[in-house]
Amino acid sequence: MTLQTPQPPPSALRAVLAALTSPAALRQPGAAALRSPTGRLTPAHPLAVHQLPPGTATARALAAAPRTGWRFLIKDSLVAPGGAVVAAAEVLKSAEGHSFAHFAAGPYLDSTVRALEEAWQLVQAQRTSHQARLLSMPGHYATALWLHGIDASPEVDLLIPLAPAPLGVAAHRAYPAGDLLARLARPTAAGPAPTPAAAPAATSGAARTPVPALQ
């Protein structure tokens, strides 16, 4: 079937575009690669961010995870053919619609791009269409790409943990949501695992990740 990536609200995109021209926002540590870009900076691949409520241990309970905002990958058009991801920008829901929160850099950039590419391949063999989301799990120091089944039982939802993943959890493995949440509820999955040697190391904010041909 298909992987759907819904369009963000106009207020979310406006907040990111304003931050890309804000001297105060560009002074943030996560914006180092945005201060002297080689090409045009463009928000891309927006994903709704949901936060895992404490104690959530089943796929059915996951359905109630509130949406807190949106995260955009920021591409520099001249770093690589087709552009490359150099940062991420997050906006939060606010009284005005959405407000800019922060820029981010580091290994989650590479991992998000990789997880999206894996998700596009994975859903081809599924009988249900899925919607791509991000699931923030602050209680487990982790984030996952959430493939939410559209018009389907919560049991078909999948979670792809981003790297670095908690102890006992494999990054970039697609878990049934209920299985991963039950695993994280165990005391052994209390913090992030060491970054594998093969995982890309974070640079000083200027990640150079070619963007795959996502649709």
Secondary structure as a PSIPRED ss2 file (coil, helix, strand):
# PSIPRED VFORMAT (PSIPRED V4.0)

   1 M C   1.000  0.000  0.000
   2 T C   1.000  0.000  0.000
   3 L E   0.000  0.000  1.000
   4 Q E   0.000  0.000  1.000
   5 T C   1.000  0.000  0.000
   6 P C   1.000  0.000  0.000
   7 Q C   1.000  0.000  0.000
   8 P C   1.000  0.000  0.000
   9 P C   1.000  0.000  0.000
  10 P H   0.000  1.000  0.000
  11 S H   0.000  1.000  0.000
  12 A H   0.000  1.000  0.000
  13 L H   0.000  1.000  0.000
  14 R H   0.000  1.000  0.000
  15 A H   0.000  1.000  0.000
  16 V H   0.000  1.000  0.000
  17 L H   0.000  1.000  0.000
  18 A H   0.000  1.000  0.000
  19 A H   0.000  1.000  0.000
  20 L C   1.000  0.000  0.000
  21 T C   1.000  0.000  0.000
  22 S C   1.000  0.000  0.000
  23 P H   0.000  1.000  0.000
  24 A H   0.000  1.000  0.000
  25 A H   0.000  1.000  0.000
  26 L H   0.000  1.000  0.000
  27 R C   1.000  0.000  0.000
  28 Q C   1.000  0.000  0.000
  29 P H   0.000  1.000  0.000
  30 G H   0.000  1.000  0.000
  31 A H   0.000  1.000  0.000
  32 A H   0.000  1.000  0.000
  33 A H   0.000  1.000  0.000
  34 L H   0.000  1.000  0.000
  35 R C   1.000  0.000  0.000
  36 S C   1.000  0.000  0.000
  37 P C   1.000  0.000  0.000
  38 T C   1.000  0.000  0.000
  39 G C   1.000  0.000  0.000
  40 R C   1.000  0.000  0.000
  41 L E   0.000  0.000  1.000
  42 T E   0.000  0.000  1.000
  43 P E   0.000  0.000  1.000
  44 A E   0.000  0.000  1.000
  45 H E   0.000  0.000  1.000
  46 P E   0.000  0.000  1.000
  47 L E   0.000  0.000  1.000
  48 A E   0.000  0.000  1.000
  49 V E   0.000  0.000  1.000
  50 H E   0.000  0.000  1.000
  51 Q E   0.000  0.000  1.000
  52 L C   1.000  0.000  0.000
  53 P C   1.000  0.000  0.000
  54 P C   1.000  0.000  0.000
  55 G C   1.000  0.000  0.000
  56 T C   1.000  0.000  0.000
  57 A C   1.000  0.000  0.000
  58 T C   1.000  0.000  0.000
  59 A H   0.000  1.000  0.000
  60 R H   0.000  1.000  0.000
  61 A H   0.000  1.000  0.000
  62 L H   0.000  1.000  0.000
  63 A C   1.000  0.000  0.000
  64 A C   1.000  0.000  0.000
  65 A C   1.000  0.000  0.000
  66 P C   1.000  0.000  0.000
  67 R E   0.000  0.000  1.000
  68 T E   0.000  0.000  1.000
  69 G E   0.000  0.000  1.000
  70 W E   0.000  0.000  1.000
  71 R E   0.000  0.000  1.000
  72 F E   0.000  0.000  1.000
  73 L E   0.000  0.000  1.000
  74 I E   0.000  0.000  1.000
  75 K E   0.000  0.000  1.000
  76 D E   0.000  0.000  1.000
  77 S C   1.000  0.000  0.000
  78 L C   1.000  0.000  0.000
  79 V C   1.000  0.000  0.000
  80 A C   1.000  0.000  0.000
  81 P C   1.000  0.000  0.000
  82 G C   1.000  0.000  0.000
  83 G C   1.000  0.000  0.000
  84 A E   0.000  0.000  1.000
  85 V E   0.000  0.000  1.000
  86 V E   0.000  0.000  1.000
  87 A E   0.000  0.000  1.000
  88 A E   0.000  0.000  1.000
  89 A E   0.000  0.000  1.000
  90 E E   0.000  0.000  1.000
  91 V E   0.000  0.000  1.000
  92 L E   0.000  0.000  1.000
  93 K E   0.000  0.000  1.000
  94 S E   0.000  0.000  1.000
  95 A C   1.000  0.000  0.000
  96 E C   1.000  0.000  0.000
  97 G E   0.000  0.000  1.000
  98 H E   0.000  0.000  1.000
  99 S E   0.000  0.000  1.000
 100 F E   0.000  0.000  1.000
 101 A E   0.000  0.000  1.000
 102 H E   0.000  0.000  1.000
 103 F E   0.000  0.000  1.000
 104 A E   0.000  0.000  1.000
 105 A C   1.000  0.000  0.000
 106 G C   1.000  0.000  0.000
 107 P H   0.000  1.000  0.000
 108 Y H   0.000  1.000  0.000
 109 L H   0.000  1.000  0.000
 110 D H   0.000  1.000  0.000
 111 S H   0.000  1.000  0.000
 112 T H   0.000  1.000  0.000
 113 V H   0.000  1.000  0.000
 114 R H   0.000  1.000  0.000
 115 A H   0.000  1.000  0.000
 116 L H   0.000  1.000  0.000
 117 E H   0.000  1.000  0.000
 118 E H   0.000  1.000  0.000
 119 A H   0.000  1.000  0.000
 120 W H   0.000  1.000  0.000
 121 Q H   0.000  1.000  0.000
 122 L H   0.000  1.000  0.000
 123 V H   0.000  1.000  0.000
 124 Q C   1.000  0.000  0.000
 125 A C   1.000  0.000  0.000
 126 Q C   1.000  0.000  0.000
 127 R C   1.000  0.000  0.000
 128 T C   1.000  0.000  0.000
 129 S C   1.000  0.000  0.000
 130 H E   0.000  0.000  1.000
 131 Q E   0.000  0.000  1.000
 132 A E   0.000  0.000  1.000
 133 R E   0.000  0.000  1.000
 134 L E   0.000  0.000  1.000
 135 L E   0.000  0.000  1.000
 136 S E   0.000  0.000  1.000
 137 M E   0.000  0.000  1.000
 138 P H   0.000  1.000  0.000
 139 G H   0.000  1.000  0.000
 140 H H   0.000  1.000  0.000
 141 Y C   1.000  0.000  0.000
 142 A E   0.000  0.000  1.000
 143 T E   0.000  0.000  1.000
 144 A E   0.000  0.000  1.000
 145 L E   0.000  0.000  1.000
 146 W E   0.000  0.000  1.000
 147 L E   0.000  0.000  1.000
 148 H E   0.000  0.000  1.000
 149 G E   0.000  0.000  1.000
 150 I C   1.000  0.000  0.000
 151 D C   1.000  0.000  0.000
 152 A C   1.000  0.000  0.000
 153 S C   1.000  0.000  0.000
 154 P H   0.000  1.000  0.000
 155 E H   0.000  1.000  0.000
 156 V H   0.000  1.000  0.000
 157 D C   1.000  0.000  0.000
 158 L E   0.000  0.000  1.000
 159 L E   0.000  0.000  1.000
 160 I E   0.000  0.000  1.000
 161 P E   0.000  0.000  1.000
 162 L C   1.000  0.000  0.000
 163 A C   1.000  0.000  0.000
 164 P C   1.000  0.000  0.000
 165 A C   1.000  0.000  0.000
 166 P E   0.000  0.000  1.000
 167 L C   1.000  0.000  0.000
 168 G C   1.000  0.000  0.000
 169 V C   1.000  0.000  0.000
 170 A C   1.000  0.000  0.000
 171 A C   1.000  0.000  0.000
 172 H C   1.000  0.000  0.000
 173 R C   1.000  0.000  0.000
 174 A C   1.000  0.000  0.000
 175 Y E   0.000  0.000  1.000
 176 P E   0.000  0.000  1.000
 177 A H   0.000  1.000  0.000
 178 G H   0.000  1.000  0.000
 179 D H   0.000  1.000  0.000
 180 L H   0.000  1.000  0.000
 181 L H   0.000  1.000  0.000
 182 A H   0.000  1.000  0.000
 183 R H   0.000  1.000  0.000
 184 L H   0.000  1.000  0.000
 185 A C   1.000  0.000  0.000
 186 R C   1.000  0.000  0.000
 187 P C   1.000  0.000  0.000
 188 T C   1.000  0.000  0.000
 189 A C   1.000  0.000  0.000
 190 A C   1.000  0.000  0.000
 191 G C   1.000  0.000  0.000
 192 P E   0.000  0.000  1.000
 193 A C   1.000  0.000  0.000
 194 P C   1.000  0.000  0.000
 195 T C   1.000  0.000  0.000
 196 P C   1.000  0.000  0.000
 197 A C   1.000  0.000  0.000
 198 A C   1.000  0.000  0.000
 199 A C   1.000  0.000  0.000
 200 P C   1.000  0.000  0.000
 201 A C   1.000  0.000  0.000
 202 A C   1.000  0.000  0.000
 203 T C   1.000  0.000  0.000
 204 S C   1.000  0.000  0.000
 205 G C   1.000  0.000  0.000
 206 A C   1.000  0.000  0.000
 207 A C   1.000  0.000  0.000
 208 R C   1.000  0.000  0.000
 209 T E   0.000  0.000  1.000
 210 P E   0.000  0.000  1.000
 211 V C   1.000  0.000  0.000
 212 P C   1.000  0.000  0.000
 213 A C   1.000  0.000  0.000
 214 L C   1.000  0.000  0.000
 215 Q C   1.000  0.000  0.000
